[in-house]
Amino acid sequence: MDNTNTFEYNYSAEKAREVEAIRRKYEEPKEDKFEQLKALDRQAERRGQILSIAIGIIGTLILGTGMSMVMVGQVTYFIPGVVIGIVGALALGAAYPIYKKVTQKDRDKVAGQVLALVKQIQ
């Protein structure tokens, strides 16, 4: 009997994923409304996040400087250290309200686009 009518099939999930990843590189990007909506939402929050993180870092450094001056143990550094520490603490306390205000302002700018996309998606 002749075995020339055989069928052989090799499937590899890893190869299939790799082929799919390569295919996506060469495909034209699709205009997905949901992805656009998520990008607009991230864009509205990004500036507030960056600004509040920068203010928080600066406030932390100022507070640390004040604490270091207080802990030196010399009277000449104590009062300036307390004042500098309070300034740093105020900067830390202002970071979140600044984030909220900047983010709300940016959300108001993109609100029309977001609502239009939401209507198209639903």
C-alpha atoms as an extended CHARMM CRD file, in Angstrom:
* protein
*
       122  EXT
         1         1  MET       CA              0.0000000000        0.0000000000        0.0000000000  PROA      1               0.0000000000
         2         2  ASP       CA              1.2520000000        3.4950000000       -0.9300000000  PROA      2               0.0000000000
         3         3  ASN       CA              1.3640000000        6.2180000000        1.8080000000  PROA      3               0.0000000000
         4         4  THR       CA              1.5070000000        9.2600000000       -0.4740000000  PROA      4               0.0000000000
         5         5  ASN       CA             -1.8630000000       10.5760000000        0.7080000000  PROA      5               0.0000000000
         6         6  THR       CA             -0.7450000000       11.7170000000        4.1530000000  PROA      6               0.0000000000
         7         7  PHE       CA             -1.5900000000       14.9830000000        5.8530000000  PROA      7               0.0000000000
         8         8  GLU       CA              0.7290000000       16.7090000000        8.2500000000  PROA      8               0.0000000000
         9         9  TYR       CA             -0.1740000000       19.8170000000       10.2600000000  PROA      9               0.0000000000
        10        10  ASN       CA              1.9900000000       21.6690000000       12.7730000000  PROA      10              0.0000000000
        11        11  TYR       CA              0.4200000000       24.4160000000       14.8620000000  PROA      11              0.0000000000
        12        12  SER       CA              2.2880000000       26.6230000000       17.2400000000  PROA      12              0.0000000000
        13        13  ALA       CA              0.4860000000       29.2450000000       19.2910000000  PROA      13              0.0000000000
        14        14  GLU       CA              3.7500000000       31.1170000000       19.7160000000  PROA      14              0.0000000000
        15        15  LYS       CA              4.2430000000       31.3250000000       15.9430000000  PROA      15              0.0000000000
        16        16  ALA       CA              0.6560000000       32.4340000000       15.4590000000  PROA      16              0.0000000000
        17        17  ARG       CA              1.1070000000       35.2840000000       17.9790000000  PROA      17              0.0000000000
        18        18  GLU       CA              4.3480000000       36.3400000000       16.3110000000  PROA      18              0.0000000000
        19        19  VAL       CA              2.7410000000       36.2960000000       12.8650000000  PROA      19              0.0000000000
        20        20  GLU       CA             -0.1730000000       38.3660000000       14.2070000000  PROA      20              0.0000000000
        21        21  ALA       CA              2.2280000000       40.9230000000       15.7580000000  PROA      21              0.0000000000
        22        22  ILE       CA              4.1210000000       41.2750000000       12.4780000000  PROA      22              0.0000000000
        23        23  ARG       CA              0.8640000000       41.6440000000       10.5410000000  PROA      23              0.0000000000
        24        24  ARG       CA             -0.2930000000       44.4590000000       12.8570000000  PROA      24              0.0000000000
        25        25  LYS       CA              2.9380000000       46.3840000000       12.1980000000  PROA      25              0.0000000000
        26        26  TYR       CA              2.1790000000       46.6040000000        8.4910000000  PROA      26              0.0000000000
        27        27  GLU       CA             -1.5580000000       47.1660000000        8.6990000000  PROA      27              0.0000000000
        28        28  GLU       CA             -2.9650000000       50.6440000000        8.5290000000  PROA      28              0.0000000000
        29        29  PRO       CA             -4.0860000000       51.7330000000       11.9850000000  PROA      29              0.0000000000
        30        30  LYS       CA             -7.8170000000       51.5330000000       12.4960000000  PROA      30              0.0000000000
        31        31  GLU       CA             -9.7550000000       54.5250000000       13.7350000000  PROA      31              0.0000000000
        32        32  ASP       CA            -11.2030000000       53.0030000000       16.8790000000  PROA      32              0.0000000000
        33        33  LYS       CA            -13.5910000000       55.3910000000       18.6170000000  PROA      33              0.0000000000
        34        34  PHE       CA            -13.0510000000       53.7720000000       22.0000000000  PROA      34              0.0000000000
        35        35  GLU       CA             -9.2660000000       54.1860000000       21.7460000000  PROA      35              0.0000000000
        36        36  GLN       CA             -9.7420000000       57.8330000000       20.7580000000  PROA      36              0.0000000000
        37        37  LEU       CA            -11.9750000000       58.3160000000       23.8020000000  PROA      37              0.0000000000
        38        38  LYS       CA             -9.3720000000       56.8060000000       26.1390000000  PROA      38              0.0000000000
        39        39  ALA       CA             -6.6310000000       58.9540000000       24.5760000000  PROA      39              0.0000000000
        40        40  LEU       CA             -8.6430000000       62.1330000000       25.0920000000  PROA      40              0.0000000000
        41        41  ASP       CA             -9.2660000000       61.1930000000       28.7200000000  PROA      41              0.0000000000
        42        42  ARG       CA             -5.5440000000       60.5490000000       29.3040000000  PROA      42              0.0000000000
        43        43  GLN       CA             -4.6940000000       63.8300000000       27.5810000000  PROA      43              0.0000000000
        44        44  ALA       CA             -7.0470000000       65.7340000000       29.8840000000  PROA      44              0.0000000000
        45        45  GLU       CA             -5.3480000000       64.3430000000       32.9930000000  PROA      45              0.0000000000
        46        46  ARG       CA             -1.7030000000       64.3480000000       31.8910000000  PROA      46              0.0000000000
        47        47  ARG       CA             -0.8550000000       68.0400000000       32.4000000000  PROA      47              0.0000000000
        48        48  GLY       CA             -2.4000000000       68.1010000000       35.8840000000  PROA      48              0.0000000000
        49        49  GLN       CA             -0.5140000000       64.9590000000       36.8740000000  PROA      49              0.0000000000
        50        50  ILE       CA              2.8270000000       66.2640000000       35.6760000000  PROA      50              0.0000000000
        51        51  LEU       CA              2.3460000000       69.6270000000       37.3700000000  PROA      51              0.0000000000
        52        52  SER       CA              1.1890000000       68.1570000000       40.6810000000  PROA      52              0.0000000000
        53        53  ILE       CA              4.0300000000       65.6130000000       40.7430000000  PROA      53              0.0000000000
        54        54  ALA       CA              6.5720000000       68.3760000000       40.0930000000  PROA      54              0.0000000000
        55        55  ILE       CA              5.0970000000       70.5390000000       42.8490000000  PROA      55              0.0000000000
        56        56  GLY       CA              5.0280000000       67.5440000000       45.2000000000  PROA      56              0.0000000000
        57        57  ILE       CA              8.6770000000       66.7340000000       44.5480000000  PROA      57              0.0000000000
        58        58  ILE       CA              9.7560000000       70.3340000000       45.0250000000  PROA      58              0.0000000000
        59        59  GLY       CA              7.6550000000       70.6090000000       48.1980000000  PROA      59              0.0000000000
        60        60  THR       CA              9.1720000000       67.4080000000       49.5460000000  PROA      60              0.0000000000
        61        61  LEU       CA             12.7010000000       68.6840000000       48.9180000000  PROA      61              0.0000000000
        62        62  ILE       CA             11.9140000000       72.0040000000       50.5920000000  PROA      62              0.0000000000
        63        63  LEU       CA             10.3140000000       70.2470000000       53.5700000000  PROA      63              0.0000000000
        64        64  GLY       CA             13.3340000000       67.9520000000       53.8620000000  PROA      64              0.0000000000
        65        65  THR       CA             15.6780000000       70.9180000000       53.7810000000  PROA      65              0.0000000000
        66        66  GLY       CA             13.7330000000       72.5600000000       56.5940000000  PROA      66              0.0000000000
        67        67  MET       CA             13.7260000000       69.3620000000       58.6360000000  PROA      67              0.0000000000
        68        68  SER       CA             17.4560000000       68.9990000000       58.1600000000  PROA      68              0.0000000000
        69        69  MET       CA             18.0400000000       72.5360000000       59.3340000000  PROA      69              0.0000000000
        70        70  VAL       CA             15.9420000000       71.9450000000       62.4510000000  PROA      70              0.0000000000
        71        71  MET       CA             17.7550000000       68.7020000000       63.2630000000  PROA      71              0.0000000000
        72        72  VAL       CA             21.2280000000       70.2720000000       63.0660000000  PROA      72              0.0000000000
        73        73  GLY       CA             20.7470000000       71.3530000000       66.6480000000  PROA      73              0.0000000000
        74        74  GLN       CA             21.9680000000       74.9220000000       66.3650000000  PROA      74              0.0000000000
        75        75  VAL       CA             19.6030000000       77.6920000000       67.3800000000  PROA      75              0.0000000000
        76        76  THR       CA             20.5360000000       79.8190000000       64.3680000000  PROA      76              0.0000000000
        77        77  TYR       CA             19.1390000000       77.1450000000       62.0050000000  PROA      77              0.0000000000
        78        78  PHE       CA             16.0510000000       76.2250000000       64.0210000000  PROA      78              0.0000000000
        79        79  ILE       CA             13.6970000000       79.1160000000       63.1790000000  PROA      79              0.0000000000
        80        80  PRO       CA             14.6590000000       79.3120000000       59.4720000000  PROA      80              0.0000000000
        81        81  GLY       CA             14.3180000000       75.5130000000       59.3100000000  PROA      81              0.0000000000
        82        82  VAL       CA             10.7790000000       75.6530000000       60.7170000000  PROA      82              0.0000000000
        83        83  VAL       CA              9.7980000000       78.3870000000       58.2440000000  PROA      83              0.0000000000
        84        84  ILE       CA             11.3040000000       76.5080000000       55.2990000000  PROA      84              0.0000000000
        85        85  GLY       CA              9.6090000000       73.2990000000       56.4660000000  PROA      85              0.0000000000
        86        86  ILE       CA              6.2240000000       75.0520000000       56.6130000000  PROA      86              0.0000000000
        87        87  VAL       CA              6.7190000000       76.3920000000       53.0820000000  PROA      87              0.0000000000
        88        88  GLY       CA              7.4940000000       72.8560000000       51.8940000000  PROA      88              0.0000000000
        89        89  ALA       CA              4.4370000000       71.4520000000       53.6630000000  PROA      89              0.0000000000
        90        90  LEU       CA              2.2510000000       74.1370000000       52.0720000000  PROA      90              0.0000000000
        91        91  ALA       CA              3.6270000000       73.2150000000       48.6400000000  PROA      91              0.0000000000
        92        92  LEU       CA              2.8100000000       69.5590000000       49.3130000000  PROA      92              0.0000000000
        93        93  GLY       CA             -0.6750000000       70.5220000000       50.4260000000  PROA      93              0.0000000000
        94        94  ALA       CA             -1.2150000000       72.5720000000       47.2760000000  PROA      94              0.0000000000
        95        95  ALA       CA             -0.2720000000       69.7860000000       44.8590000000  PROA      95              0.0000000000
        96        96  TYR       CA             -3.6480000000       67.9930000000       44.8940000000  PROA      96              0.0000000000
        97        97  PRO       CA             -5.8580000000       71.1100000000       44.5740000000  PROA      97              0.0000000000
        98        98  ILE       CA             -3.6620000000       72.2600000000       41.6830000000  PROA      98              0.0000000000
        99        99  TYR       CA             -4.0750000000       68.8400000000       40.0640000000  PROA      99              0.0000000000
       100       100  LYS       CA             -7.8560000000       69.0510000000       40.4130000000  PROA      100             0.0000000000
       101       101  LYS       CA             -8.0470000000       72.5890000000       39.0170000000  PROA      101             0.0000000000
       102       102  VAL       CA             -5.7480000000       71.9870000000       36.0220000000  PROA      102             0.0000000000
       103       103  THR       CA             -7.3970000000       68.6570000000       35.2040000000  PROA      103             0.0000000000
       104       104  GLN       CA            -10.8860000000       70.1600000000       35.3290000000  PROA      104             0.0000000000
       105       105  LYS       CA             -9.7760000000       73.0040000000       33.0640000000  PROA      105             0.0000000000
       106       106  ASP       CA             -8.3320000000       70.5270000000       30.5470000000  PROA      106             0.0000000000
       107       107  ARG       CA            -11.4370000000       68.3200000000       30.7570000000  PROA      107             0.0000000000
       108       108  ASP       CA            -13.5870000000       71.3330000000       29.9540000000  PROA      108             0.0000000000
       109       109  LYS       CA            -11.4750000000       71.8910000000       26.8140000000  PROA      109             0.0000000000
       110       110  VAL       CA            -12.0450000000       68.3700000000       25.4550000000  PROA      110             0.0000000000
       111       111  ALA       CA            -15.5780000000       67.8600000000       26.7870000000  PROA      111             0.0000000000
       112       112  GLY       CA            -17.2100000000       68.4650000000       23.4030000000  PROA      112             0.0000000000
       113       113  GLN       CA            -15.0260000000       65.9180000000       21.6510000000  PROA      113             0.0000000000
       114       114  VAL       CA            -15.4910000000       63.3420000000       24.4050000000  PROA      114             0.0000000000
       115       115  LEU       CA            -19.2700000000       63.6770000000       24.4340000000  PROA      115             0.0000000000
       116       116  ALA       CA            -19.4210000000       63.4340000000       20.6290000000  PROA      116             0.0000000000
       117       117  LEU       CA            -17.3590000000       60.2260000000       20.7150000000  PROA      117             0.0000000000
       118       118  VAL       CA            -19.5310000000       58.7930000000       23.4830000000  PROA      118             0.0000000000
       119       119  LYS       CA            -22.6500000000       59.4010000000       21.3640000000  PROA      119             0.0000000000
       120       120  GLN       CA            -21.0020000000       57.6770000000       18.3860000000  PROA      120             0.0000000000
       121       121  ILE       CA            -19.9720000000       54.6720000000       20.4910000000  PROA      121             0.0000000000
       122       122  GLN       CA            -23.3640000000       54.1830000000       22.1120000000  PROA      122             0.0000000000
